[in-house]
Amino acid sequence: MKVLFVDDETDIRELIELAIMTEPDIEPTFAGSGLEALALLESQVFDIMLLDVMMPPPDGLDVLRAARANADQSGATIVMCTARTSAESEEEFRALGADHVLHKPFKPLKLADYLRGLG
Amino acid sequence: MARPDLFPQAEYVSDTRSRLAFRLLMIAVTLVFLTGLVLLSYADYRRTAARAQQQLGHFTELFEQSLTASLAVANLKMWAVIDDISLLPLRYADNIDAYYGRRLRRAVDEIEQIDSLLLMNNDGTVLWSTTEQLVGVDLSDRSYFQKAAILGRDAFTVGMPLTSRATGRRLTPIAWPVISQGGETRGVIASSLGEAYFAELLSLRGIGDGTIVEIVTSDGETAFSSVQGDLPDQEGLMTASRPLPVSDLRIDVSQTRAAVMRSYWERTAAFGTIALILYFTVLMSAIRARAKSVLLAEGLKRSEHDRMQIKAAQREFDAIFENVGDGIVVFDDSGTLHRSNLAARRFLDASEDQTAVRRLRDRIPPLSDIPNDTASFRLHLPGSKGDAGPQAIQCRVTKLNLYGAVIAYCVLEDTSAQERLAETRLSFVTSVNHELRTPLTSLSGALDLLKGRFSDALPPEALKLISMASRNTERLLVLVNDILTLQAIDQQQLSIAREPVNLGQALAEAAATNAGYGVSRNVGIAVDPLPQGDDPVLMLDPVRLQQILANLISNAVKYSPSGGTVRLGLETAGDSVSLYVADTGPGIPFAARERLFDRFTTPIHPREVQASGTGLGLAITRELVQRHGGEITVTSRAQADGVRDSGTTFHVRFNRTDTQEGHA
């Protein structure tokens, strides 16, 4: 499955890459900024998107909106990845079209299983 | 608060000065009054004395006239007698009685001024007398005889008083010459004015007591005195004198000064007494009036002083009221009271009290709809031109019942700043949270990967160090999570998503979840048998419940001795359902139980016993329990309190009715 990981933190991106590079069924694409992600949304279709919320604009929510506005990506499962924990923000994400919320910090070793669970 | 006396009492000095002036005035008035009294009395004395003197003069004149008139009458009558007995020369005594005896005796009877008669010839020999033993006696040596012998017709003489040779009585001689109508002197006829005569004369005049009448000769011999015996001292007498025209005699009328002035003294005493009584009455009234006026003036001064104090306090209050940071608006229902301060007028964009009250009342319910005591309203006001945008105002209305009227006391507090501050704090915590979690995510992820993927390639010492780093990363994460949870609680943002929770299963899940932590510390976690036939299902937030249990279990594990067991269980009693977590640790000292649930409280245990932690676990646990409507309690037997089989049990109690299925 094609998974888009968007995070402005290089460490996080590398960590994810290290964690899932042993998983052959997961085909990761990485974006280091919102702009990069928006460009990728135009060129590829993803099964799962893992979007970091807090980034310099355009942030994760902008990418979420763009993804939900894009008919090509209508089949994608979108997971918002955030350090925020309040119920209010979760509701906000869901209202914008997010399917799941993944709280940071997550366990990289369990990430692959988590993604498969979504699929 | 003790208010300082802003107006010291220096002005009271003038008071003592005016008191002195008043006393001097009173003394002066008294002196003038007494002087006037004395002068009046003296003038009265003088007048009374003069009048008495005048009266005495009148008396004297009266006496003199009476005496003169009486003597003139006697003189006329005697000359008639003399005419009768002077037809012939007087030669023989026998003949005389025969010729004139009857006539002379009738004369003594008729003429009341005389009481005796003696007839002498020119030689002074008594020819006839009412007193027979005098006949033949030669009286030519007597001065009245010698004076009378040389008198002309119609004249008479009164002689010096003498003592009668015949009777020894005191008498005043009166004598006439016996001159015939032809002018021939034939002898002298004499008589006497006796005391009886004068006394009768006086009594006719109605002379009262105390009046002394004396007939005095020119050489001071007293012919008659109305007083028997000694006269009073000459000094104490008041005397008027008048000479008798017919003789050397003088008439003195005297009155004792005491008698004359008695009426004066009586009058003066009465007048003086009344005047003094009146004067002192007036004086006392004046003094009393003055005392009252002084009191009044003092009262006025004091009230003026108080008024100024009140005014100063009022100004002080007004300044505070006007400039206090919160807005204050006071009004009543009848519209007679409207007062606002500067802040309130700025909030309400009003320039005067009435506008401010009107604008506020437009934004809050009518006074009658506001509950008693205090009610709070949140207002959003456009704000005045100077302010930046709309203002969030907290309006606390307190209804007061004053003197039968309902008064609303409104405090307006600008909460915009507070809200902005809260927002700032929230965004700060959120960003700190993000900034902390992101590196922590990388760190813990990297450590996990290292341990999971490359543990075979690492020496045991390296693995030990990785475990240490991993454990501390976890601890840091717990701290960040705890701080976030507490912040959510404080911001009232902690959501409780209730769903049916089987408590027995929740306990088993908690035991399983935390078993790994127990193993790492060599502490077992066991669930006690559940109550028979009772499998409670309550409406709780399962995630929060696990958080509560995890906190309590991790505490229990931390303090359990190695090889010990933490017991979990469930107790039901009627409506109440309790979960418990019990350990066999050192127990919580009795003195520390009060602050057990406080945030970052001072360590409960001594350094060697105290386990490491964030210091927030129990505070969060209690908040979470309370948000579910539950209650957390602790029972403990502490070694520090001298107990051997120590241990601690936390009870989390819920009410079935509060947390029934279907209860939102």
Interface residues (C-beta under 8 A of the other chain):
Chain A: E9 D11 I12 L15 L18 A19 T22 M54 A83 R84 T85 S86 A87 E88 K104 P105 F106 K107 P108 L109
Chain B: T430 N433 H434 L436 R437 T438 P439 L440 T441 S442 S444 G445 A446 D448 L449 G452 R453 L477 N481 L484 A488 Q493 S495 A497
